[in-house]
Amino acid sequence: MSGALFELRDARVRYPGALEPALEGLSLDLDRAEFLAVAGESGSGKSTLLRVLARHVPLESGSLAVHTQRHRLQLVFQDPYASLDPRQRAGAALAEVLRVHGLARTPAELLAEVGLDAALAQRFPHELSGGERQRLAIARALSVEPLGLLLDEPVSALDPSHRAQVLNLLVDLRERRGLACLLVTHDLALVRVLADRLAVLERGRLVECGDAQELLSRPAQAATRRLVEAAGL
């Protein structure tokens, strides 16, 4: 079996009515326990890449090989409120996933793992802060014992204190669980702190990919230089 969780090869995606493809000839993989950041300007194809990996968008051509069970590669959305059922208490949302997959863990254990008090199990999503909702969404993703997380701008909608809490949680989970993470972001400061490897997209194409620290220090391509300059790095 490959050491990668997924292997995407020569991926092409074109949305109906679009003049240009959203992805064109994109090849990318994610190794087990690796933290890969994907960056690019608006319209570069980052969100489409996540949708392809989550099997929400089909490929027009190319291939995607996922070397694990589908549920073991979990997507964490930018807006946690949109991914949570507003009529369901936090504990019930976790219990439902555990029951469906026949897992023995409890909602209280999952809440503790993401730094939330067990009392929050009785609250509805609107009664939680943005940071608490995002940690709840991560807890739900963790409930199925994933090997990897697909993170869609997971802290961009949070205030600075909650942002720091979620970032610290991701670092801790990676170290403790050995999780692989693919982080889609426009924030290169996050890349510098979190990522092993950085992939830069432009107009649906992969223009540069390599060691994150090296690319941030010595970007070879114009698209990467623009991102670094915009971030003030």
TORDOTOR-346582 format. One record per residue: residue in three letters; x, y, z of N, C-alpha, C in turn. Coordinates in nm, 4 decimals. Layout:
TORDOTOR-346582
   res        n_x        n_y        n_z       ca_x       ca_y       ca_z        c_x        c_y        c_z
   ALA          X          Y          Z          X          Y          Z          X          Y          Z
...
This chain:
TORDOTOR-346582
   res        n_x        n_y        n_z       ca_x       ca_y       ca_z        c_x        c_y        c_z
   MET     0.0847    -0.1199     0.0000     0.0000     0.0000     0.0000     0.0877     0.1240     0.0000
   SER     0.0461     0.2257    -0.0690     0.1178     0.3519    -0.0733     0.1250     0.4139     0.0647
   GLY     0.2344     0.4919     0.0891     0.2456     0.5657     0.2138     0.1593     0.6897     0.2163
   ALA     0.0964     0.7210     0.1055     0.0121     0.8403     0.0966    -0.1319     0.8064     0.1324
   LEU    -0.2017     0.9064     0.1904    -0.3450     0.8899     0.2162    -0.4254     0.9058     0.0885
   PHE    -0.3810     0.9976     0.0032    -0.4449     1.0097    -0.1276    -0.3401     1.0476    -0.2312
   GLU    -0.3712     1.0154    -0.3551    -0.2884     1.0539    -0.4686    -0.3800     1.1068    -0.5787
   LEU    -0.3645     1.2337    -0.6081    -0.4417     1.2993    -0.7130    -0.3501     1.3181    -0.8329
   ARG    -0.3951     1.2739    -0.9509    -0.3100     1.2781    -1.0684    -0.3823     1.3435    -1.1866
   ASP    -0.3179     1.4475    -1.2417    -0.3648     1.5145    -1.3640    -0.5128     1.5519    -1.3563
   ALA    -0.5536     1.6046    -1.2427    -0.6953     1.6346    -1.2196    -0.7406     1.7542    -1.3016
   ARG    -0.8559     1.7364    -1.3638    -0.9183     1.8467    -1.4374    -1.0642     1.8556    -1.3953
   VAL    -1.1054     1.9777    -1.3589    -1.2442     2.0049    -1.3223    -1.2869     2.1319    -1.3941
   ARG    -1.4009     2.1266    -1.4604    -1.4594     2.2457    -1.5209    -1.6059     2.2519    -1.4787
   TYR    -1.6451     2.3641    -1.4209    -1.7840     2.3821    -1.3799    -1.8689     2.4203    -1.5011
   PRO    -1.9952     2.3785    -1.5035    -2.0836     2.4119    -1.6166    -2.0883     2.5617    -1.6420
   GLY    -2.0679     2.6005    -1.7655    -2.0739     2.7407    -1.8037    -1.9467     2.8193    -1.7821
   ALA    -1.8468     2.7605    -1.7149    -1.7215     2.8319    -1.6889    -1.6360     2.8366    -1.8148
   LEU    -1.5660     2.9480    -1.8342    -1.4804     2.9624    -1.9510    -1.3487     2.8863    -1.9354
   GLU    -1.3007     2.8780    -1.8107    -1.1748     2.8097    -1.7836    -1.1971     2.7010    -1.6793
   PRO    -1.1151     2.5976    -1.6814    -1.1281     2.4928    -1.5797    -1.0899     2.5436    -1.4418
   ALA    -1.1547     2.4905    -1.3391    -1.1214     2.5260    -1.2013    -0.9932     2.4574    -1.1569
   LEU    -0.9686     2.3384    -1.2093    -0.8420     2.2668    -1.1901    -0.7964     2.2169    -1.3252
   GLU    -0.6659     2.2215    -1.3479    -0.6120     2.1782    -1.4767    -0.4776     2.1083    -1.4555
   GLY    -0.4759     1.9766    -1.4790    -0.3509     1.9015    -1.4714    -0.2893     1.8974    -1.3332
   LEU    -0.3718     1.9003    -1.2289    -0.3206     1.9096    -1.0920    -0.2884     1.7715    -1.0360
   SER    -0.1649     1.7544    -0.9893    -0.1222     1.6315    -0.9224    -0.0721     1.6673    -0.7832
   LEU    -0.1189     1.5945    -0.6835    -0.0836     1.6248    -0.5444    -0.1096     1.5013    -0.4604
   ASP    -0.0308     1.4839    -0.3553    -0.0564     1.3741    -0.2619    -0.0359     1.4221    -0.1197
   LEU    -0.0856     1.3449    -0.0251    -0.0725     1.3755     0.1172    -0.0224     1.2511     0.1878
   ASP     0.0971     1.2592     0.2450     0.1538     1.1459     0.3164     0.0923     1.1341     0.4549
   ARG     0.0991     1.0156     0.5099     0.0491     0.9926     0.6446     0.1302     1.0758     0.7442
   ALA     0.0602     1.1414     0.8359     0.1178     1.2248     0.9413     0.1826     1.3525     0.8891
   GLU     0.1624     1.3856     0.7622     0.2186     1.5079     0.7057     0.1215     1.6249     0.7227
   PHE     0.1756     1.7458     0.7365     0.0944     1.8672     0.7364     0.1257     1.9422     0.6079
   LEU     0.0317     1.9395     0.5143     0.0463     2.0029     0.3841    -0.0446     2.1247     0.3770
   ALA     0.0117     2.2396     0.3435    -0.0672     2.3602     0.3231    -0.0838     2.3847     0.1738
   VAL    -0.2034     2.4270     0.1349    -0.2320     2.4639    -0.0035    -0.2744     2.6102    -0.0031
   ALA    -0.1984     2.6930    -0.0733    -0.2235     2.8370    -0.0736    -0.2408     2.8864    -0.2158
   GLY    -0.3018     3.0019    -0.2274    -0.3229     3.0635    -0.3579    -0.4191     3.1782    -0.3451
   GLU    -0.4173     3.2651    -0.4440    -0.5086     3.3781    -0.4438    -0.6518     3.3308    -0.4689
   SER    -0.7474     3.4186    -0.4469    -0.8873     3.3852    -0.4722    -0.9042     3.3379    -0.6165
   GLY    -0.9761     3.2285    -0.6342    -0.9974     3.1731    -0.7672    -0.8870     3.0814    -0.8155
   SER    -0.7941     3.0473    -0.7267    -0.6822     2.9622    -0.7680    -0.7179     2.8145    -0.7755
   GLY    -0.8311     2.7760    -0.7164    -0.8724     2.6358    -0.7199    -0.8648     2.5637    -0.5870
   LYS    -0.8331     2.6369    -0.4795    -0.8166     2.5733    -0.3486    -0.9445     2.5034    -0.3026
   SER    -1.0569     2.5752    -0.3094    -1.1831     2.5167    -0.2627    -1.2264     2.3994    -0.3500
   THR    -1.2038     2.4105    -0.4797    -1.2375     2.2992    -0.5691    -1.1550     2.1761    -0.5356
   LEU    -1.0281     2.1962    -0.5048    -0.9431     2.0832    -0.4648    -1.0027     2.0108    -0.3450
   LEU    -1.0445     2.0855    -0.2428    -1.1049     2.0217    -0.1256    -1.2311     1.9458    -0.1628
   ARG    -1.3136     2.0042    -0.2484    -1.4384     1.9374    -0.2882    -1.4105     1.8089    -0.3649
   VAL    -1.3060     1.8094    -0.4445    -1.2672     1.6869    -0.5157    -1.2238     1.5799    -0.4158
   LEU    -1.1394     1.6184    -0.3196    -1.0893     1.5217    -0.2222    -1.2005     1.4667    -0.1334
   ALA    -1.3023     1.5498    -0.1071    -1.4162     1.5060    -0.0262    -1.5218     1.4338    -0.1091
   ARG    -1.4966     1.4159    -0.2387    -1.5881     1.3497    -0.3320    -1.7181     1.4266    -0.3509
   HIS    -1.7116     1.5590    -0.3354    -1.8290     1.6427    -0.3595    -1.8353     1.6915    -0.5038
   VAL    -1.7215     1.6890    -0.5720    -1.7128     1.7339    -0.7111    -1.6402     1.6255    -0.7907
   PRO    -1.6983     1.5815    -0.9040    -1.6326     1.4773    -0.9838    -1.5221     1.5355    -1.0727
   LEU    -1.4267     1.4507    -1.1077    -1.3223     1.4885    -1.2017    -1.3740     1.4754    -1.3448
   GLU    -1.3386     1.5714    -1.4268    -1.3654     1.5579    -1.5698    -1.2653     1.4613    -1.6317
   SER    -1.1405     1.4686    -1.5832    -1.0371     1.3733    -1.6234    -0.9324     1.3679    -1.5140
   GLY    -0.8436     1.2688    -1.5232    -0.7469     1.2461    -1.4178    -0.7961     1.1395    -1.3219
   SER    -0.7273     1.1232    -1.2095    -0.7630     1.0171    -1.1156    -0.7377     1.0609    -0.9721
   LEU    -0.8164     1.0019    -0.8823    -0.7986     1.0211    -0.7390    -0.7988     0.8840    -0.6731
   ALA    -0.6870     0.8495    -0.6093    -0.6774     0.7247    -0.5344    -0.6687     0.7592    -0.3862
   VAL    -0.7654     0.7125    -0.3066    -0.7664     0.7351    -0.1627    -0.7337     0.6023    -0.0950
   HIS    -0.6234     0.6003    -0.0214    -0.5728     0.4753     0.0345    -0.6183     0.4544     0.1790
   THR    -0.7438     0.4771     0.2029    -0.8032     0.4519     0.3328    -0.9535     0.4506     0.3142
   GLN    -1.0265     0.4094     0.4177    -1.1721     0.4170     0.4109    -1.2162     0.5632     0.4023
   ARG    -1.3234     0.5855     0.3313    -1.3666     0.7236     0.3029    -1.3864     0.8056     0.4288
   HIS    -1.4462     0.7440     0.5332    -1.4774     0.8215     0.6527    -1.3529     0.8568     0.7333
   ARG    -1.2367     0.7997     0.6974    -1.1149     0.8287     0.7734    -1.0359     0.9466     0.7171
   LEU    -1.0980     1.0165     0.6240    -1.0454     1.1431     0.5735    -1.1579     1.2446     0.5904
   GLN    -1.1484     1.3274     0.6943    -1.2602     1.4116     0.7369    -1.2393     1.5581     0.7010
   LEU    -1.3479     1.6228     0.6573    -1.3453     1.7634     0.6175    -1.3942     1.8510     0.7327
   VAL    -1.3158     1.9563     0.7634    -1.3547     2.0564     0.8634    -1.3748     2.1877     0.7897
   PHE    -1.4963     2.2427     0.7970    -1.5336     2.3581     0.7171    -1.4870     2.4888     0.7791
   GLN    -1.4812     2.5925     0.6952    -1.4458     2.7262     0.7411    -1.5487     2.7786     0.8400
   ASP    -1.6767     2.7578     0.8108    -1.7849     2.8053     0.8963    -1.8454     2.6862     0.9698
   PRO    -1.8082     2.6640     1.0955    -1.8592     2.5462     1.1661    -2.0097     2.5501     1.1861
   TYR    -2.0667     2.6701     1.1974    -2.2116     2.6799     1.2210    -2.2901     2.6192     1.1052
   ALA    -2.2375     2.6382     0.9829    -2.3066     2.5860     0.8655    -2.3020     2.4340     0.8594
   SER    -2.2055     2.3726     0.9275    -2.1919     2.2275     0.9215    -2.2574     2.1565     1.0400
   LEU    -2.3127     2.2342     1.1332    -2.3771     2.1763     1.2515    -2.5284     2.1923     1.2405
   ASP    -2.6021     2.0936     1.2892    -2.7475     2.0997     1.2905    -2.7913     2.1929     1.4031
   PRO    -2.8537     2.3067     1.3720    -2.8893     2.4022     1.4780    -2.9915     2.3483     1.5766
   ARG    -3.0606     2.2388     1.5413    -3.1630     2.1818     1.6298    -3.1075     2.0723     1.7196
   GLN    -2.9776     2.0431     1.7063    -2.9187     1.9297     1.7780    -2.8163     1.9780     1.8799
   ARG    -2.8294     1.9320     2.0023    -2.7324     1.9689     2.1055    -2.5962     1.9088     2.0717
   ALA    -2.4913     1.9706     2.1247    -2.3549     1.9292     2.0918    -2.3304     1.7814     2.1243
   GLY    -2.3734     1.7374     2.2421    -2.3518     1.5981     2.2807    -2.4257     1.5011     2.1909
   ALA    -2.5465     1.5381     2.1504    -2.6253     1.4511     2.0625    -2.5613     1.4402     1.9251
   ALA    -2.5015     1.5496     1.8766    -2.4356     1.5464     1.7463    -2.3189     1.4485     1.7465
   LEU    -2.2440     1.4470     1.8556    -2.1314     1.3538     1.8672    -2.1806     1.2102     1.8874
   ALA    -2.2829     1.1940     1.9718    -2.3346     1.0598     2.0002    -2.3886     0.9941     1.8741
   GLU    -2.4492     1.0728     1.7870    -2.5044     1.0181     1.6638    -2.3957     0.9571     1.5760
   VAL    -2.2848     1.0277     1.5611    -2.1750     0.9765     1.4789    -2.1152     0.8512     1.5415
   LEU    -2.0958     0.8533     1.6725    -2.0404     0.7367     1.7416    -2.1311     0.6146     1.7250
   ARG    -2.2622     0.6372     1.7327    -2.3578     0.5273     1.7193    -2.3572     0.4707     1.5770
   VAL    -2.3560     0.5569     1.4785    -2.3586     0.5127     1.3386    -2.2381     0.4259     1.3065
   HIS    -2.1213     0.4629     1.3613    -1.9981     0.3896     1.3299    -1.9652     0.2818     1.4336
   GLY    -2.0519     0.2644     1.5320    -2.0325     0.1578     1.6297    -1.9079     0.1749     1.7147
   LEU    -1.8779     0.2988     1.7542    -1.7569     0.3274     1.8306    -1.7899     0.3424     1.9786
   ALA    -1.6929     0.3042     2.0629    -1.7201     0.2950     2.2059    -1.6914     0.4234     2.2830
   ARG    -1.6351     0.5241     2.2198    -1.6035     0.6475     2.2902    -1.7319     0.7221     2.3266
   THR    -1.7189     0.8175     2.4190    -1.8345     0.8956     2.4625    -1.8202     1.0413     2.4167
   PRO    -1.9327     1.1120     2.4045    -1.9240     1.2542     2.3713    -1.8370     1.3322     2.4690
   ALA    -1.8433     1.2985     2.5985    -1.7630     1.3706     2.6973    -1.6134     1.3535     2.6699
   GLU    -1.5725     1.2340     2.6293    -1.4315     1.2109     2.5970    -1.3871     1.2941     2.4778
   LEU    -1.4717     1.3018     2.3769    -1.4381     1.3797     2.2580    -1.4320     1.5285     2.2894
   LEU    -1.5272     1.5774     2.3697    -1.5240     1.7180     2.4079    -1.3968     1.7498     2.4855
   ALA    -1.3569     1.6607     2.5753    -1.2346     1.6829     2.6531    -1.1121     1.6860     2.5625
   GLU    -1.1120     1.6024     2.4589    -0.9956     1.5963     2.3702    -0.9732     1.7267     2.2954
   VAL    -1.0805     1.8008     2.2705    -1.0659     1.9290     2.2002    -1.0739     2.0478     2.2966
   GLY    -1.0635     2.0211     2.4256    -1.0566     2.1278     2.5244    -1.1883     2.1915     2.5602
   LEU    -1.2983     2.1187     2.5457    -1.4304     2.1710     2.5805    -1.4840     2.1009     2.7050
   ASP    -1.5524     2.1751     2.7891    -1.6116     2.1207     2.9106    -1.7290     2.0306     2.8764
   ALA    -1.7454     1.9237     2.9531    -1.8536     1.8286     2.9278    -1.9912     1.8945     2.9358
   ALA    -2.0028     2.0048     3.0121    -2.1321     2.0730     3.0258    -2.1801     2.1302     2.8927
   LEU    -2.0883     2.1538     2.7988    -2.1271     2.2086     2.6689    -2.2061     2.1088     2.5854
   ALA    -2.2078     1.9819     2.6277    -2.2838     1.8806     2.5554    -2.4326     1.9141     2.5502
   GLN    -2.4811     1.9917     2.6473    -2.6230     2.0233     2.6535    -2.6597     2.1502     2.5766
   ARG    -2.5609     2.2141     2.5133    -2.5876     2.3397     2.4433    -2.6100     2.3183     2.2942
   PHE    -2.6893     2.4086     2.2383    -2.7097     2.4105     2.0937    -2.5991     2.4935     2.0291
   PRO    -2.5738     2.4751     1.8988    -2.4656     2.5489     1.8334    -2.4719     2.7002     1.8528
   HIS    -2.5926     2.7597     1.8506    -2.6009     2.9052     1.8639    -2.5633     2.9531     2.0036
   GLU    -2.5563     2.8612     2.0992    -2.5177     2.8964     2.2353    -2.3671     2.8855     2.2580
   LEU    -2.2931     2.8492     2.1541    -2.1478     2.8350     2.1626    -2.0797     2.9511     2.0916
   SER    -1.9586     2.9822     2.1343    -1.8792     3.0823     2.0642    -1.8274     3.0229     1.9328
   GLY    -1.7740     3.1089     1.8458    -1.7198     3.0593     1.7201    -1.6088     2.9578     1.7411
   GLY    -1.5213     2.9846     1.8378    -1.4139     2.8907     1.8664    -1.4643     2.7594     1.9212
   GLU    -1.5662     2.7660     2.0083    -1.6250     2.6430     2.0624    -1.6928     2.5628     1.9530
   ARG    -1.7608     2.6303     1.8604    -1.8251     2.5584     1.7496    -1.7201     2.4901     1.6613
   GLN    -1.6092     2.5591     1.6353    -1.5075     2.4971     1.5509    -1.4438     2.3781     1.6205
   ARG    -1.4215     2.3879     1.7510    -1.3668     2.2732     1.8238    -1.4679     2.1579     1.8294
   LEU    -1.5976     2.1915     1.8373    -1.6995     2.0875     1.8303    -1.6958     2.0182     1.6940
   ALA    -1.6795     2.0969     1.5873    -1.6711     2.0382     1.4540    -1.5489     1.9469     1.4423
   ILE    -1.4382     1.9865     1.5038    -1.3184     1.9024     1.5020    -1.3420     1.7761     1.5845
   ALA    -1.4099     1.7894     1.6975    -1.4415     1.6723     1.7792    -1.5253     1.5725     1.7010
   ARG    -1.6219     1.6230     1.6252    -1.7055     1.5339     1.5447    -1.6217     1.4635     1.4383
   ALA    -1.5280     1.5360     1.3782    -1.4386     1.4736     1.2799    -1.3522     1.3664     1.3453
   LEU    -1.3072     1.3921     1.4677    -1.2216     1.2963     1.5380    -1.2969     1.1718     1.5835
   SER    -1.4291     1.1820     1.5932    -1.5084     1.0722     1.6482    -1.4956     0.9441     1.5684
   VAL    -1.4616     0.9545     1.4391    -1.4521     0.8340     1.3546    -1.3078     0.7877     1.3396
   GLU    -1.2200     0.8356     1.4278    -1.0785     0.7960     1.4271    -1.0153     0.8171     1.2899
   PRO    -1.0153     0.9400     1.2408    -0.9615     0.9648     1.1066    -0.8102     0.9530     1.1025
   LEU    -0.7590     0.9307     0.9839    -0.6147     0.9360     0.9600    -0.5724     1.0726     0.9100
   GLY    -0.6687     1.1488     0.8566    -0.6363     1.2804     0.8035    -0.7526     1.3758     0.8126
   LEU    -0.7214     1.5058     0.8212    -0.8212     1.6116     0.8216    -0.7984     1.7019     0.7013
   LEU    -0.9076     1.7394     0.6347    -0.9062     1.8368     0.5271    -0.9621     1.9660     0.5855
   LEU    -0.8777     2.0661     0.6016    -0.9123     2.1857     0.6769    -0.9319     2.3035     0.5823
   ASP    -1.0540     2.3535     0.5764    -1.0886     2.4629     0.4865    -1.0880     2.5949     0.5633
   GLU    -0.9743     2.6662     0.5613    -0.9630     2.7953     0.6310    -1.0239     2.7858     0.7717
   PRO    -0.9772     2.6937     0.8567    -1.0501     2.6636     0.9805    -1.0482     2.7728     1.0862
   VAL    -0.9617     2.8742     1.0735    -0.9569     2.9782     1.1766    -0.9817     3.1178     1.1206
   SER    -1.0103     3.1297     0.9916    -1.0216     3.2623     0.9306    -1.1407     3.3416     0.9822
   ALA    -1.2449     3.2738     1.0320    -1.3644     3.3442     1.0794    -1.3625     3.3678     1.2302
   LEU    -1.2509     3.3338     1.2970    -1.2454     3.3424     1.4429    -1.1706     3.4665     1.4894
   ASP    -1.2046     3.5131     1.6105    -1.1295     3.6243     1.6682    -0.9932     3.5724     1.7152
   PRO    -0.8972     3.6624     1.7440    -0.7601     3.6187     1.7721    -0.7457     3.5164     1.8838
   SER    -0.8211     3.5312     1.9935    -0.8050     3.4368     2.1044    -0.8539     3.2980     2.0665
   HIS    -0.9699     3.2896     2.0017    -1.0217     3.1592     1.9598    -0.9367     3.1001     1.8480
   ARG    -0.8839     3.1850     1.7629    -0.7946     3.1411     1.6565    -0.6734     3.0696     1.7157
   ALA    -0.6132     3.1304     1.8182    -0.4957     3.0703     1.8821    -0.5311     2.9363     1.9463
   GLN    -0.6481     2.9277     2.0074    -0.6891     2.8031     2.0717    -0.7036     2.6902     1.9703
   VAL    -0.7657     2.7196     1.8566    -0.7853     2.6162     1.7552    -0.6524     2.5762     1.6923
   LEU    -0.5641     2.6723     1.6678    -0.4327     2.6402     1.6123    -0.3533     2.5521     1.7081
   ASN    -0.3556     2.5850     1.8368    -0.2861     2.5026     1.9361    -0.3445     2.3620     1.9397
   LEU    -0.4759     2.3522     1.9246    -0.5410     2.2213     1.9216    -0.4924     2.1393     1.8029
   LEU    -0.4828     2.2008     1.6853    -0.4373     2.1283     1.5663    -0.2945     2.0782     1.5836
   VAL    -0.2087     2.1625     1.6412    -0.0704     2.1205     1.6661    -0.0679     2.0025     1.7628
   ASP    -0.1482     2.0116     1.8685    -0.1526     1.9044     1.9684    -0.2053     1.7748     1.9086
   LEU    -0.3108     1.7829     1.8283    -0.3681     1.6627     1.7677    -0.2693     1.5957     1.6724
   ARG    -0.1974     1.6786     1.5992    -0.0990     1.6221     1.5067     0.0085     1.5462     1.5831
   GLU     0.0558     1.6043     1.6927     0.1613     1.5398     1.7694     0.1100     1.4162     1.8422
   ARG    -0.0112     1.4256     1.8971    -0.0629     1.3171     1.9802    -0.1225     1.2029     1.8984
   ARG    -0.1935     1.2366     1.7916    -0.2614     1.1352     1.7103    -0.1854     1.0970     1.5847
   GLY    -0.0867     1.1769     1.5469    -0.0179     1.1517     1.4211    -0.1052     1.1744     1.3005
   LEU    -0.1967     1.2705     1.3098    -0.2892     1.2982     1.2009    -0.2184     1.3659     1.0840
   ALA    -0.2576     1.3280     0.9654    -0.2207     1.4057     0.8471    -0.3216     1.5182     0.8320
   CYS    -0.2747     1.6343     0.7846    -0.3640     1.7479     0.7649    -0.3337     1.8140     0.6320
   LEU    -0.4382     1.8465     0.5581    -0.4266     1.9318     0.4416    -0.5001     2.0597     0.4753
   LEU    -0.4256     2.1695     0.4816    -0.4803     2.2987     0.5203    -0.4895     2.3893     0.3994
   VAL    -0.6104     2.4281     0.3633    -0.6313     2.5292     0.2599    -0.6361     2.6642     0.3290
   THR    -0.5511     2.7568     0.2851    -0.5437     2.8852     0.3523    -0.4898     2.9925     0.2590
   HIS    -0.5217     3.1166     0.2911    -0.4575     3.2308     0.2252    -0.3566     3.2957     0.3184
   ASP    -0.3469     3.2437     0.4417    -0.2656     3.3041     0.5474    -0.1313     3.2319     0.5569
   LEU    -0.0267     3.2920     0.5010     0.1036     3.2266     0.5010     0.1695     3.2267     0.6384
   ALA     0.1230     3.3119     0.7300     0.1731     3.3044     0.8669     0.1376     3.1701     0.9293
   LEU     0.0178     3.1179     0.8974    -0.0197     2.9838     0.9443     0.0695     2.8780     0.8826
   VAL     0.0986     2.8949     0.7559     0.1829     2.7983     0.6858     0.3191     2.7901     0.7536
   ARG     0.3745     2.9054     0.7867     0.5064     2.9082     0.8501     0.5059     2.8329     0.9827
   VAL     0.3978     2.8440     1.0579     0.3901     2.7812     1.1904     0.3590     2.6322     1.1808
   LEU     0.2716     2.5924     1.0869     0.2136     2.4586     1.0906     0.2682     2.3600     0.9872
   ALA     0.3037     2.4084     0.8689     0.3156     2.3166     0.7545     0.4547     2.2578     0.7364
   ASP     0.4565     2.1318     0.6952     0.5800     2.0676     0.6476     0.6067     2.1053     0.5025
   ARG     0.4994     2.1049     0.4248     0.5119     2.1250     0.2809     0.4062     2.2247     0.2364
   LEU     0.4408     2.3027     0.1342     0.3499     2.4032     0.0809     0.3305     2.3804    -0.0678
   ALA     0.2029     2.3799    -0.1103     0.1676     2.3734    -0.2517     0.0975     2.5038    -0.2879
   VAL     0.1420     2.5683    -0.3952     0.0851     2.6956    -0.4380     0.0094     2.6752    -0.5685
   LEU    -0.1168     2.7178    -0.5699    -0.2009     2.7065    -0.6887    -0.2201     2.8434    -0.7535
   GLU    -0.2328     2.8417    -0.8835    -0.2671     2.9615    -0.9596    -0.3508     2.9198    -1.0790
   ARG    -0.4722     2.9741    -1.0866    -0.5647     2.9430    -1.1955    -0.5811     2.7928    -1.2164
   GLY    -0.5941     2.7222    -1.1046    -0.6211     2.5795    -1.1104    -0.5019     2.4907    -1.1339
   ARG    -0.3843     2.5488    -1.1435    -0.2633     2.4711    -1.1687    -0.1694     2.4771    -1.0492
   LEU    -0.0926     2.3722    -1.0294     0.0107     2.3697    -0.9266     0.1354     2.4360    -0.9843
   VAL     0.1762     2.5489    -0.9255     0.2907     2.6215    -0.9805     0.4183     2.5993    -0.9005
   GLU     0.4040     2.5570    -0.7742     0.5220     2.5354    -0.6916     0.4833     2.4486    -0.5727
   CYS     0.5701     2.3543    -0.5356     0.5423     2.2664    -0.4219     0.6746     2.2195    -0.3629
   GLY     0.6875     2.2287    -0.2314     0.8100     2.1851    -0.1676     0.8086     2.2167    -0.0193
   ASP     0.9256     2.2079     0.0430     0.9400     2.2368     0.1855     0.8854     2.3773     0.2152
   ALA     0.7957     2.3853     0.3132     0.7256     2.5113     0.3381     0.8210     2.6239     0.3745
   GLN     0.9160     2.5966     0.4619     1.0064     2.7025     0.5053     1.0948     2.7509     0.3900
   GLU     1.1389     2.6604     0.3068     1.2225     2.6992     0.1934     1.1451     2.7837     0.0928
   LEU     1.0211     2.7440     0.0634     0.9426     2.8208    -0.0332     0.9098     2.9596     0.0192
   LEU     0.8825     2.9706     0.1480     0.8517     3.1015     0.2044     0.9754     3.1914     0.2072
   SER     1.0919     3.1302     0.2245     1.2158     3.2084     0.2283     1.2682     3.2410     0.0893
   ARG     1.2515     3.1454    -0.0032     1.3063     3.1634    -0.1374     1.2050     3.1178    -0.2426
   PRO     1.0942     3.1904    -0.2568     0.9947     3.1503    -0.3566     1.0503     3.1651    -0.4976
   ALA     1.0272     3.0626    -0.5793     1.0802     3.0636    -0.7154     0.9814     3.1201    -0.8156
   GLN     0.8520     3.1076    -0.7870     0.7497     3.1473    -0.8828     0.6833     3.2791    -0.8429
   ALA     0.6372     3.3521    -0.9424     0.5769     3.4838    -0.9179     0.4542     3.4739    -0.8280
   ALA     0.3731     3.3694    -0.8466     0.2527     3.3545    -0.7641     0.2893     3.3401    -0.6169
   THR     0.3933     3.2637    -0.5876     0.4374     3.2461    -0.4491     0.4957     3.3758    -0.3950
   ARG     0.5727     3.4460    -0.4761     0.6308     3.5735    -0.4310     0.5220     3.6738    -0.3963
   ARG     0.4148     3.6777    -0.4759     0.3050     3.7697    -0.4459     0.2409     3.7369    -0.3114
   LEU     0.2212     3.6081    -0.2840     0.1609     3.5685    -0.1570     0.2520     3.6049    -0.0393
   VAL     0.3812     3.5806    -0.0561     0.4769     3.6124     0.0508     0.4816     3.7618     0.0760
   GLU     0.4832     3.8405    -0.0306     0.4874     3.9859    -0.0161     0.3591     4.0377     0.0479
   ALA     0.2456     3.9826     0.0096     0.1181     4.0267     0.0659     0.1091     3.9947     0.2154
   ALA     0.1750     3.8848     0.2546     0.1737     3.8446     0.3964     0.2775     3.9186     0.4780
   GLY     0.3665     3.9928     0.4130     0.4702     4.0654     0.4833     0.5757     3.9772     0.5440
   LEU     0.5996     3.8605     0.4829     0.6988     3.7671     0.5378     0.8375     3.7953     0.4819
